[in-house]
Amino acid sequence: MTDIPLNLREHGMMIGLPDGEAYFNYYWLRDACISCIDPQTRERVFDASELAKPPRASSAMIDGDMLVIAWHDEAQASRVPMSLLAQVARDGRAPDPAALPRKLWYSNHLPAIARVDQSAVLETEAGLARLTRALIEDGIAVVTGMDKTSEALPRLVNSIGSVTPSAEGLFFDVRVEVEPTNLAFTAGPLEMHTDLPGEENAPGVQFLHCLENTVEGGFSLFLDGAAVAEALRSEDPDAFELLATHDIPFFYRHNNWDYRAHQRVIETDPEGSVTGVTISQHLQDTIDLPQEFLDSYYPAFIKFIRMMRQERFLLRFRSEAGNCVVFDNHRIVHGREGYVAESGSRHLRGCYTDRGALRSTYRVLAGKGFDGSAEVPERQVSA
């Protein structure tokens, strides 16, 4: 038994913790009992709505690393880990290995982009952890040593999660087409954008496997949308607030599809931290906010778009055969400089997976002791 102050109240209790006293609701404590989760399926097997009366503690004590609570109207006591109580009191939620702070970056980030060989990703948990951690923290990474085969990309994607289909199907090819359904399938420049905002749940993580690139020009452009959004918040808080609190319409339509969805240009979490952005001028629909409101909204919107053209944010990257750029489509804004189609060949194969799958994979690896913080040596090629 440990002498920790416990003060029982009508709807909850005060518990003395290392950082001071904290209040916990009885329903929450009853839900947090370790017996509420089935050890085999790891699903919840307790339903608080089935209690005849609201839970109320008759007594409580500390037994080792557990808070033990006896309840009125229930024969079985609850056991709640003290570590969980301390974590929730400090951070407001249970621990999450994937809740890594985002590392904002700018135009000089190219040398710092994580580069992991495909063999390390597919064959070692340390390599996969390194890739997934970089995607959570930086939003972008490069997988090197990719085979020039149609199977290389799905093997890589499936190490993180299932391929997420889009209007183009499971995979798409970025190259010049005679009758393109997307501006990416031309040799012209592409403005900075995130992909497929017209879908209600736009793809989370994008993969672009470079199979060939011998053309003049065609540099890929990337920027950290979260960094630009935070800069906007610092420079113009009112503009930031407008873009973070109102949805605008986007589309993706052609002969055989017509997607439409409303998205928020700046995405934030419950604490107000920027988690991503949605932007695409070539897939932006006619804005349907009230006309008088647009007097304020449009200047904020245009200011944000113009900030994305500033050199302090833009990173230029030449795609090389055998590399696959992987990035968070809800955070990393990308584009392309135009190129001379007749000067060579440029072929990138792409697809998507889910943001949730990315974090799930990282949590599993972190639970095994692979947190992805260590560099992974690239494959050594024999002479």
RASUL-V995166 format. One record per pair of residues at least 24 apart in sequence whose C-alpha atoms are under 6 Angstrom apart, sorted by the first residue. I is the first residue (numbers start at 0). J is the second residue. If there is no record, write none. Layout:
i-><I/I>
j-><J/J>
This chain:
i-><0/0/1/25/31/32/32/32/96/97/97/101/102/102/103/105/106/106/106/106/112/113/114/114/115/115/116/116/116/116/117/117/117/117/125/128/129/131/132/138/138/139/139/140/141/141/142/142/143/144/145/145/147/159/159/160/162/162/163/163/170/170/171/171/172/172/173/173/174/186/186/186/187/188/188/188/189/189/190/191/191/191/192/192/192/192/193/193/193/193/193/196/197/197/197/197/197/197/198/198/199/203/203/203/203/204/204/204/204/204/204/204/205/205/205/205/205/206/206/206/206/207/207/207/207/207/208/208/208/209/209/209/209/210/210/210/211/211/211/212/212/213/213/214/214/214/215/215/215/216/217/217/217/218/218/218/218/219/219/219/219/220/220/220/220/220/221/221/221/221/222/222/222/222/222/223/224/224/224/224/225/225/238/247/248/249/249/249/250/250/275/275/276/276>
j-><61/62/61/54/79/77/78/79/362/358/362/136/136/137/226/312/311/312/313/314/140/140/141/142/142/143/142/143/144/377/142/143/144/145/369/371/371/361/371/326/327/325/326/325/323/324/322/323/322/321/321/322/210/357/360/356/351/352/351/352/349/350/348/349/347/348/346/347/346/337/338/340/337/335/336/337/334/335/334/332/333/334/278/279/332/333/277/278/279/328/332/249/249/250/251/258/259/260/258/260/260/327/328/353/354/326/327/328/351/352/353/354/325/326/328/350/351/324/325/349/350/323/324/347/348/349/323/347/348/320/322/323/347/320/346/347/320/345/346/344/345/343/344/342/343/344/338/339/342/338/336/337/338/316/317/335/336/315/316/317/335/314/315/333/334/335/313/314/332/333/312/313/314/331/332/331/276/330/331/332/273/275/299/286/284/282/283/284/282/284/329/330/329/330>
